[in-house]
């Protein structure tokens, strides 16, 4: 596969953590060596809003209105409108691992737990003290999904529901989520393969026997 012409300038060996395509067609790339944007003019590295060397690790991206929100591992949370990074209010001491946006809600996973952005007071509110969560997902209704040691968790409007682990979904370490057109939620886990949650019945069915 040849390198796309518009990606000229992007480092060949950059470890990529996340991708986001915005409404203008610009591709945003989260890497262990910073945040990149790829457009018709080529690839350019976005300057961080804080002092950081080339090793700054960007781990997750979401759309926030017309801007991009970038979660770094240890250099804060960035709001990037028009390609210029600005510091966004962050959870103090957050070692970030994930972001999720959906249904008008914004969530963030830190090593110390999971948080929800409350735009009224302009602050982060705790959702769960669950540690070690890598991937989180917000569905079209704004509900949050994540894996916890007890099973598959869904949080909405202050209420946490947990579906216990079973043979269809035995590994709590969820790594990827996708909501399909029928409202079903697909879950990919670290060692348990792929499963689909049927929203109408609440059953989880493994993708392969």
C-alpha positions as CSV (number, residue, x, y, z in Angstrom):
1,X,0.0,0.0,0.0
2,X,1.5,3.3,-1.1
3,X,1.6,6.3,1.2
4,X,-1.2,8.7,0.3
5,X,0.1,11.9,-1.3
6,X,-1.7,14.1,1.3
7,X,0.1,12.2,4.1
8,X,3.5,13.4,3.0
9,X,5.5,14.3,6.0
10,X,3.9,11.9,8.4
11,X,6.5,9.7,10.1
12,X,6.5,6.2,8.7
13,X,7.2,4.6,12.1
14,X,4.8,6.6,14.2
15,X,2.8,4.3,16.6
16,X,-0.9,5.3,15.9
17,X,-3.4,5.2,18.8
18,X,-6.5,6.7,17.3
19,X,-7.9,8.3,14.1
20,X,-10.7,10.9,13.5
21,X,-12.0,12.3,10.3
22,X,-13.7,15.7,10.7
23,X,-16.4,17.4,8.7
24,X,-13.9,19.2,6.5
25,X,-12.2,15.9,5.5
26,X,-9.1,16.5,7.6
27,X,-7.7,13.4,9.2
28,X,-6.5,13.7,12.8
29,X,-4.0,11.1,14.0
30,X,-3.2,10.4,17.7
31,X,0.3,9.0,18.1
32,X,2.8,8.4,20.8
33,X,4.8,11.2,19.2
34,X,2.0,13.8,19.3
35,X,-1.1,14.9,17.4
36,X,-1.0,15.2,13.6
37,X,-3.4,16.6,11.1
38,X,-3.5,15.4,7.5
39,X,-5.1,17.5,4.8
40,X,-4.5,18.6,1.2
41,X,-1.4,20.5,2.3
42,X,0.2,17.3,3.8
43,X,0.8,16.2,7.3
44,X,1.6,18.7,10.1
45,X,2.2,18.1,13.8
46,X,0.0,20.1,16.1
47,X,2.0,22.2,18.6
48,X,1.0,21.3,22.1
49,X,-0.5,24.0,24.3
50,X,2.0,23.1,27.1
51,X,5.7,22.5,27.2
52,X,6.2,19.0,25.9
53,X,8.9,17.2,24.0
54,X,8.3,15.0,20.9
55,X,7.5,12.0,23.2
56,X,4.1,13.4,24.2
57,X,1.6,10.6,23.8
58,X,-1.9,11.3,22.5
59,X,-4.2,8.4,23.1
60,X,-7.8,9.3,22.1
61,X,-9.7,11.7,19.9
62,X,-13.4,12.8,19.7
63,X,-15.3,15.6,18.0
64,X,-16.4,18.5,20.2
65,X,-18.6,20.7,18.1
66,X,-16.4,22.1,15.3
67,X,-13.3,21.3,17.2
68,X,-11.3,18.2,18.1
69,X,-10.7,17.1,21.7
70,X,-7.4,15.2,22.2
71,X,-6.7,13.1,25.3
72,X,-3.0,12.8,26.2
73,X,-1.4,10.3,28.5
74,X,0.3,12.8,30.8
75,X,0.1,16.2,29.2
76,X,-3.5,17.2,29.8
77,X,-6.6,17.5,27.6
78,X,-6.5,19.6,24.5
79,X,-9.2,21.4,22.6
80,X,-8.1,21.9,19.0
81,X,-10.3,24.4,17.1
82,X,-8.9,25.3,13.6
83,X,-5.7,23.3,14.2
84,X,-4.5,25.3,17.2
85,X,-4.3,23.3,20.5
86,X,-5.6,24.9,23.7
87,X,-5.6,23.5,27.2
88,X,-9.1,22.2,28.2
89,X,-10.1,21.8,31.9
90,X,-8.9,18.4,33.0
91,X,-9.3,16.0,35.9
92,X,-6.4,16.8,38.2
93,X,-3.6,14.3,37.9
94,X,-5.5,12.3,35.2
95,X,-3.4,9.7,33.4
96,X,-5.7,9.5,30.5
97,X,-6.6,6.4,28.4
98,X,-9.9,7.2,26.7
99,X,-12.6,9.6,25.5
100,X,-16.1,9.0,24.4
101,X,-18.7,11.4,23.0
102,X,-22.4,10.6,22.0
103,X,-25.9,11.9,22.6
104,X,-24.6,15.2,23.8
105,X,-22.5,13.6,26.5
106,X,-18.7,13.6,27.0
107,X,-16.8,11.1,29.0
108,X,-13.2,10.5,29.9
109,X,-11.3,7.5,31.3
110,X,-8.3,8.0,33.6
111,X,-6.2,5.5,35.4
112,X,-8.1,6.5,38.6
113,X,-11.6,6.2,37.2
114,X,-14.2,7.5,34.7
115,X,-15.6,11.0,34.6
116,X,-18.4,13.0,32.8
117,X,-18.1,16.6,31.6
118,X,-20.8,18.8,33.2
119,X,-21.0,21.8,30.9
120,X,-23.1,23.8,33.3
121,X,-20.5,24.2,36.0
122,X,-17.7,23.5,33.5
123,X,-16.2,20.7,35.5
124,X,-15.6,16.9,35.4
125,X,-18.0,14.8,37.6
126,X,-17.1,11.2,38.7
127,X,-19.0,8.4,37.1
128,X,-17.1,5.3,38.4
129,X,-14.0,4.7,40.5
130,X,-13.2,1.6,38.3
131,X,-9.5,1.6,37.6
132,X,-7.6,0.3,34.6
133,X,-10.4,1.0,32.0
134,X,-8.8,1.4,28.6
135,X,-11.8,1.9,26.3
136,X,-15.1,3.6,26.8
137,X,-18.1,4.2,24.5
138,X,-21.0,6.5,24.4
139,X,-24.0,5.4,22.4
140,X,-26.5,7.5,20.5
141,X,-28.6,8.1,23.6
142,X,-25.6,9.4,25.6
143,X,-25.3,6.2,27.8
144,X,-21.7,5.2,28.6
145,X,-20.4,1.6,28.1
146,X,-17.2,0.1,29.6
147,X,-15.8,-3.1,30.9
148,X,-15.3,-3.6,34.6
149,X,-14.2,-6.6,36.6
150,X,-17.7,-7.6,37.4
151,X,-18.9,-7.5,33.8
152,X,-20.2,-5.1,31.1
153,X,-21.2,-1.8,32.6
154,X,-23.7,0.8,31.3
155,X,-24.1,4.2,33.0
156,X,-26.9,6.6,32.2
157,X,-28.2,9.6,34.2
158,X,-26.6,8.6,37.4
159,X,-27.5,4.9,37.3
160,X,-25.0,2.1,36.8
161,X,-26.1,-1.3,35.5
162,X,-23.7,-4.2,35.2
163,X,-24.2,-7.4,33.2
164,X,-22.2,-10.2,34.8
165,X,-19.6,-12.0,32.8
166,X,-20.6,-15.2,31.1
167,X,-19.3,-17.5,28.4
168,X,-20.4,-15.1,25.6
169,X,-18.5,-12.2,27.2
170,X,-16.0,-13.6,29.7
171,X,-13.2,-11.1,29.4
172,X,-14.1,-7.8,31.1
173,X,-11.3,-5.9,29.3
174,X,-13.3,-4.4,26.5
175,X,-11.1,-2.8,23.8
176,X,-13.6,-1.7,21.1
177,X,-17.3,-0.9,20.8
178,X,-19.6,-0.2,17.9
179,X,-23.4,0.6,17.8
180,X,-25.1,-0.8,14.7
181,X,-28.1,0.5,12.8
182,X,-30.4,-1.7,14.9
183,X,-29.1,-0.3,18.2
184,X,-27.1,-3.4,19.0
185,X,-23.7,-2.9,20.6
186,X,-20.7,-4.8,19.4
187,X,-18.0,-5.5,21.9
188,X,-14.4,-6.6,21.2
189,X,-12.4,-7.7,24.2
190,X,-8.7,-8.3,24.9
191,X,-8.9,-12.1,24.8
192,X,-12.6,-13.0,24.4
193,X,-13.1,-12.2,20.8
194,X,-16.2,-10.4,19.5
195,X,-19.8,-10.3,20.9
196,X,-23.0,-8.4,20.2
197,X,-25.4,-7.1,22.8
198,X,-29.0,-7.3,21.6
199,X,-30.7,-4.2,23.1
200,X,-34.2,-5.5,22.9
201,X,-33.6,-8.7,24.9
202,X,-30.4,-7.8,26.8
203,X,-28.7,-11.0,25.6
204,X,-25.1,-11.1,24.6
205,X,-24.3,-13.4,21.7
206,X,-20.7,-14.4,20.8
207,X,-19.9,-13.7,17.1
208,X,-18.3,-17.2,16.8
209,X,-19.2,-20.4,18.7
